[in-house]
Amino acid sequence: MNKWIKKSIKIANAPGYLDKLSEIYVMNVNPERPLEEDLEHRIYEAFKKRDTIELIRLLLQAEVFPVKDSYLGFLRAKEDAIKENPMTIKRIGERLYNLGLEKLLQEAMRPKETNRQLGGAFRQWLPSLGYPILEADEFNMARGIAILKGSDRALKVYATEKLGCKLDKGIDILFKKDNVYIIGEAKFLTTPGGEQDRGFDDASSFIKGKSGKAKRIALLDGYIWLKSSKGIYNKILKSNLDIFSALLLKEFIEDLQVVL
């Protein structure tokens, strides 16, 4: 386990992780989600009292949640996160109250939908790092640190044609620090199990790819960093790959050693 994995575990298990992550993966305000009828009375009481922590805690016991929000999987996996992330809880609570009690209960009967990965949101956040984001021609000429501008497909084409990388799909970031090139993918894994659990394995396979002259990283966030005695966490503890939270990206770039 390298220092970046250690730092990621520390950040994710500390208060405020989701609040910080919300600066990267901004949630769309589109109310939609479920709850079960046997909890109706207690939910009614919590809603009327505007006891947001209790209301969300009760709704998390349901099979599905009344509104769509990618942070719910993390809140289910770590109960203390409800108290440790006041900004996130306030934001989700406001959405629930805006529904009104009747609408909330109606939405609670709807089927759960699969959350999508938010690669677009990640790319929109990149300018906040303070590095130039350049078109290919300018990127080629740039010195120091620079990020290539473009869609996941455009970044893949550049990595393939200019850097000799063989890639099965698009990538979320391509940057350089002097003569060192880095390609990476970014994922917010929201709910344990199934496709989401394969996110770590996919990231490992991506990084282990040997083709091309670019170093590879994977920026993973969500429940996978929570301390557990089973599942993905054990794989993480044994890994020495450059897999870490997107919150550490700037620190990683600044720490990157360049041999001139």
Secondary structure, DSSP 8 states (H G I E B T S, - for coil): --HHHHHHHHHHTSTTHHHHHTTTS-----------GGGHHHHHHHHHHT-HHHHHHHHTTSSS-SS--TTHHHHHH-TTHHHH-HHHHHHHHHHHHHH-HHHHHHHTTS--------HHHHHHHGGGG---EE-HHHHHH--SEEEE-S-HHHHHHHHHHTT----SS--SEEEEETTEEEEEEEEEE-SSSHHHHHHHHHHHHHHT---SSEEEEEEEEEGGGS--SSTHHHHHHH--SSEE-GGGHHHHHHH-----
